[in-house]
Amino acid sequence: MIDFLVTNATIITMNPGREVLENSSLAIDQGRILAIGPAAELEQKYPAKRVINAQRKIIMPGLIDCHGHAGHSMLGIFSTDSLAYWGQAAVKVYFHYCAEDFWYYDGLLGALARLRYGVTCGISVMGCEPRSDDPVFSVNHARGYAQVGVREVVCTGPRRAPWPHTFGRWKDGKLVEKLVTWEEAMQGTEGVLQQCHHSANDLIRAFVTPFTIVPSLPTWGHSAPDTAYQLTDFDRKQSRAVRELAIKYNTRIHSDAFGNLIRLAAKDENALLGPDVILQHCLGITPLECRILAETKTNVAHSPEGFYERCPYPELIEWGVNAVITTDGAAPRNSFDLLNAMRKVQFMEAVLHDDIHYLPAGKLFEAVTIDAAKALGWDDEIGSLEVGKKADVIVINANQAHMTPSHMPVHNVVYHAQGADVETVIIDGKLVLDDHKVTTVDEEALLEAADLESRQTIARAGLAGFYNQPTWGKTYLTMDEPIDLSPLKYPD
């Protein structure tokens, strides 16, 4: 008896031939895909402990989100109408007033949210900028993901320069702070790699994640050419240390990049560029930098943003860059809904070019499955449904009005499917979502506990005033009174 037979479905394989199979079944045993083929044939050949009838449903690989943030789930929509100050508030919480359990609950929330959106694997950067002073925060976050049963790539590394920084945590009813050097932050990063990489039966991996690839330059938005002309000694020191750490633990590098950072970074012999690197955002980059990314085979992760600057996403793909789509979730106005992020990216490019033919359905589908797995260096085991690969499988219910008629299943998923349509999820051969019910944890109890921890954290940080009220009857948000910014002050 094999473990599972998911039968009578349309299967979008994402194998090298991009086959879409009708009236087919998927056999799963011992965590891996055993067979894919005609339903009648597999039903006769493989008796199973559990048969899942997926008639008028779509079987497809789990979605893969190559960039998101830990901590954001616990903040949620907090300060969503005060975005100018959201980053300061988040830093105060993440680096000063959170307890160690804050990160565990955030891991649970993020994993549950991603699971219900059909995301079976996702990157989590530890904070708005990485927190690496103590491995316990990343370890707790990974514990939450592993408990739910969702794959996670924990990403941490040194935060912004200059150093040292004051780090704090809420412990035994009080704020405990410590001055941390860059060297100590790198030691903490190594501790995360030691404890998390390939942990939980390889459900969890860990990447080295410095906050931007050129730490001497601004951490958001493109830098003018006359300010981005020379690497500092610290730039070279950090890139060398990051490279050495990634090599030592045979892992990858993830970071942010913006216009003129890539050109400048390329001058470094230890540049954080290459096939083992994923760069998020890439807003405002130049044609020269597109060429550098292509020549170095650097992966790019793109989320639907670019209100002020643009990532040349279709152009990067045409250059030959493996460019994937991410959520950048889950706050303040984002979620882990990768299906929606995919559509937003396509819509923004269509509006920009006044041409709806940019980024057709097949390319969008690749960008959140097999191409995303390649960016993670995990495409040997996930990202497609092929015999021998890990069984990371989602079942989407297409037997609904908004997905009927059911022909053109790839288009149907890309343009019509919602997170609520994901009814069954198998990760690493384990049934994690069974007919919309989470099987691994008490979801209701955990949501209640996480909500309480979030409210208590924001209250003790003195930030409850940043819970915004709805603005009724206006077409443009304005503030009638100045915001009290005094609660945003923090030691560093």
N, C-alpha and C positions, 0 to 999 in steps of 0.2 A: 504494500500500500504506500503510495506516495503521499506527500503532505497536502497538496492542493491541486485541483483541476479547475481552472476558470474557463468556462466553455460557452459555445454558441455566440461568440462576440465578433465584432469588427476589431482587428488588432492593427494598431499603427506601430510598426516594429522599430523604425529609425535605424534599421540595419544598413550596411553599405549600399544595398539596392533600394533602400527606402520603401520596402514592400508594405502595402496595406492589404491585409488578408480578411476576407469576408467569411462568415460562418466557420470560424476557427476557434481553437482552444489553446490554452497555455498550461503546461504541466510544470509544477514546482516541487522540488524535493531537496531537503537538507540545505535550504537557503539559496538554491540556485535554480535557474531555468533549465529544465530537463528536456523539454520538447515544445515545439510550436507547429501546429498543423491543422488539417481539417478536423472539425469537431467530432464527427462520427468515428474517425480513425483513432483519435487520442482517447476518446471515451472507452473504446473497446480495449485499448492497449494498456491504459494506466488507471486502474482502480485507485481511488483517492480517499483519504480520511475525511476530506471536506471538498465537496463539489459546489462551486459557486456558479449558478446559472446567470450568465451575462447576456442573455438574448436582448437584442436592441440596445446594447450598451457598447461602450468603446473601451478597449484595453490599451493602455499606452504606458511608456516609461514614466516614472516619477519625474516631476519637474525639478530643476536644479537652479538655485538662486545663488549667484556668485558674489553677491555683496549685500550685506545687511548689518545691523548694529545690535549688539547686546546692550541691555539697559533701556532701550527705547520702548520696548513693550510695556515695561513698568511705568514709564512716563505717559504713554498713550497720547491722548490729545491735549495733555497739559500744555498751557501757554500757546495754544495753536493760533490765537489771534494776536500774540505778541512775539512774532517770529524774530524780531530784531534782538530780542533778549533771550530767546529760547536756548541758544548755545551756552550763554553764561549760566543760566539756571541748570542746564544739564551738567555742566562741569562741576557746579557746586554739589549736586547730588552724587555724581559718579565718583568724584575724587575726594569728597569730604564727609558726606552725611549718610552714606548708605552702609547698611550692615552687610556682613558676609552673606546672609540668607537672601538679601535683595537679588543677588545674581543667580541664585538657585531658582527663585520664583520666576525671574525673567527668563531663564532657560526653559522652564516648564511652559510659560506663556508663549514664548516664541515658537517652541516646538509644536504646541497644540495649534497655534494659528497657522503655521506653515502646513501642518498635516491636513487641516481642513481645506486649505487651498490647493492640495495635491502636490505640495513641495516636499519631496522626500530627502533632500539634501540641501543645506544652506550654509553659507559663510556667516559668521558672527564676529564683527570687530568689537572688541571689548570696551565699549563706551563710544562717545562721540569722537574722541580720539583715544587711542588704546591705553588701557591701564595695565601696567606690568610690574608694579612695585612688589606684588605678592602673588604667587601662583594660585592662591586659594580662590580668588574671584573667578578666574577662568575655569578652574577645576569644578567649582560649584555650578557654573553655567553649563558645562559639559555634562555634569551629573543630571541636570534637569532634562536635557535633550535625550540622553541615554535612557532615562527612566521612561520617557514617552515612547522612545524607540525610533526617533528621527535622526538621520545622519547630520552631523555638524562638523564644520571646519572652524575651530576656534582660532581667532586671529588677534595676536597681541604683539606689542613691541614698544619702543620708546615713543613717548608723546612729543609734543612740540618743544623746540628749543626756545629760550636758553635754559640750561640746567644750573643748579638743582631745582626740584619742585617740592612743595609741601603736599603730602598725601595724607588723607585722613579716613577714618572709618568710625561707625557708630558701634561702640562696644560697651557692654555692661552699663547702659544708660547714659553714656557720655561720649563726647567727641575725642578720639585719640588720634594725634597727628604725629607725623614723622617727616623729616627732611630727607629726600631721596636723591641720590646722584644718578647720573646717566649710567654709570657702571652698574649700580644696583638695579636699575631698570632692565638692563640687558641680562643680568643674572636672573631676575624674575621671569623674563621671557624664556630663558633656557629652562627654568623650572617648569613652565607650562609645557614646553616641548617634551620634557622628560616624563611628565605625568599624564599628558593628554594624547600625544601623537600615537595613533593606532590603538587607542584604548577602547574599552567596551566592545571587544571582538571586532575592532576596526570600524565601529560605527562612528567614532570620533577621530578626527585628525586635527593637526595644528600647523598653522603657517606663521612665519615671521612677518610682522606688520608694523614697520615704522610709519610715523605720521608724515606722509609725503616723501617723495624720493629725493628731494633737495631741501633739507631741514632749515637752511639759512634763508629761504625765501618764504613769502606769505603762504599760509596753509590753505587758502581758498582763492580760486580765480587765477586767471593768467597773470604772469609777471611781464612787465614791459621789457623789451630787449635790452634797454640801457641799464636795467637793474639786475638782469639775469645774464651776466657776462662772465662770471668767474666763480668756480667752486671754492669753498673755504676748506681749511684743514679739517674742520669738524664734519663737513659734508662727506669728505673722503673717508674719514675715520668711521663714521656711522655706516656708510654703505659697505665698507670692508668688513665690519663686525657683523652686519646683517648677512652678508654673503657667507662668511665663515660659519655662522650659526646654522644657516639653511643647509649648507653642505654637510656639516657634522651630523645633522639629524635626518638627512636625506628628505628634506621637505621643500616647500615652495615659499614664495614671497608674494605678499599682497600689500598694495599701498595705493595712495591717491596721486594723481598727476594732473597738471593743468598746463596751459600754454607757456612755452619757453622753458619749462622744467625738464622736459624730455630732451630737448636740444642740449641743455646744459649738462644734464646727467650723463649723456652719451660721451662726454669728454673724460669720464672717470673710468679707469681700468676695471673697477668693481661696480660698474653702473648697474642699477637695479632695473635692468632690461633683459629680455630674453624669454625663451619658451617656458621657463620655470617661474615667470612673473605674471601676475594679473594686476593691471592698473585700472582703478575705478575713476569715473568721471571723464577725464581727458577733455574737459571743456576748454575752448579757446586755443586748441592746438593748431599748429601751422601745417601746410603741405609738407614741409621738410620733416616735421615730426611724424607725420603719417608714414613717410618713407622710412624713417628710423625704426618705427614700430614694426613695419613690414619686414625690413631687413634683419632685425633682431628676433623676429618671430615672437614678439611680446603679445600676450593676450590682453584684450581690453574688455572691461565690464562697463556697460552703459545703462543708466537708468533714465526714465523720462523726466528730465528737468530742463536745463538750458533756457530758462526764461531770460537770463541776462547774457549768457554765453552758450555756445553750441558745441556739442561733440559731433564731428563729421562722421556719423555712424555708417551710412551706406558707403561713403567714400573709403572708409577704413576697410570694409569688407571687400570692396573692389581692388584695393591695394593688396589684398591677400591676408589681412590681419584676421585672426580668430577673435571676432568681436561678438560678445554675448550680451543678453539683456538681463538686468537685475531689478530688484525692487528698491534698493537702498532703504528698506523698511527698518523699524516699523513706526516711526514718528518724525515730526509732529503731524504731518498731513499725508504720510504714506502708510501703506499696510504691506503685508507679505503676500498680497494677491499678485502673483507673477503673471497670471493670465491677463489681468487688467493692465499691468505694466507693459506687457508685450503690445497690447492694442494701443496704449498711449504713445509708445515709441513710433508705431506705424502712422498714427494720426498726425503726430507732430511733423514727421517728415513729409507727409502728404500735403499738409498745409504750407509748410515752408517752400516746397517745390511746386505747389499748385498742380500736383500730379499724384493720383491715387495709386499709381502702379509701383511706387517705391515700396520695397520690403513686402513681397508677396507672402502668402500664408506659409508655404513650405520653408522659406528662410526664417521666418519668425519662429516656427516650431523647432527648427534646428537650434536656434539661439537659446532655447530654454531646456534643451535635452542633451543631445550628443555633443554639440559644440561647447556647452557649459561643462560637461564632463571632461572634455579635452582640456579646457582651461584649468581645471582642478588637477589634471594629471591622473584622473580616475576613470578614463574612458575604456580602460581594459575590463572594468567590472560593472560600471553603471552607465546610464545615459541612453541605452537602447535595449530592446528585448531581443536577445540572441541566446542560443543554447550555450550553456556554460557560464553565462554572466550572473551576477548577483540578481536575486529576484526583488527588484524595486519596481513595483507595479501599481498603477492606479486604475480604477474602474470608474468611468464617467457614465452616468445614466443619460443616454440620449433619447430615451422613451418619454419625452416631455414635449409640450407644445413648442417651446422656443428652440428645440433642436430637431423638430420634425418639419419637413422630410429629412431623412437620415442619410441621404447620399452626400458625397463629398465630405467624408468624416474629418479630414484635416482642417478644411475650411470651417466646418461646424464647430470644432474645438476652438480654433483661433478666434473666430468672430462671435460665437454665441455662448460658449460654455462659461459657467460661473463656478465659484468655489463650492456653492451649495450642491452642485451637480456631482461632486466627488463623493461617491458613496462607499467605496472600498479601497483601502490602501494596504499593500503588503510591502514591508521594508526588510531587506535581508532575510527574506523568506518567512517573516513573522507577520501575522495578521494584526495590524495596528489600528485600523479603522474598519469596523464590520457593520455594514448597512448604516453608516453615519454615527455609529457608537464607538468611542475610544475604548479599546480593550485593555490598555496597559496601566492606566491610572484612574483614580476617581476624579474625573474632570471637574465636576461641580464643586467638590470640596477644595480642590486646588485653586480654582478661579476665585473662590471666596477668600482664601488665605492670601493669595497674591494681591487682590484688591486692597485688603487691609494693610499689608506691608507697604504697598505703594502710597496709600494715604498717610500712613504714619511717617514714612520717609520724607515726603514733601512737607508735612507739617513741622517736623523737627528741623528741617532746613530753612524754615521761615518763608516758604514760597507759596503758601496757600492762596495768597493774593493774585497769583498768576493763573488760577482757574478762571477762565473767561466766560462771561455770560453771552448768550446769543444776541446778535444785533438784528432786531426786528425792523422791517419796513424800510431799510436803507439799501441802496444799490452800491454803496461804497463805504467801507469800514473806516470810521474816524473815531478818535478818542476825544471825549469832551473834557477830560481832566488828565493831568500828567500822571504817569505811572510812578509809583513809589519804587525807586530802584535800589533803595538801601538793602533790601533782603538779598540782592544779588551779590553782595560783597562776600568774598571768601578769602582765606589766608593767602592764596597764591594767584 
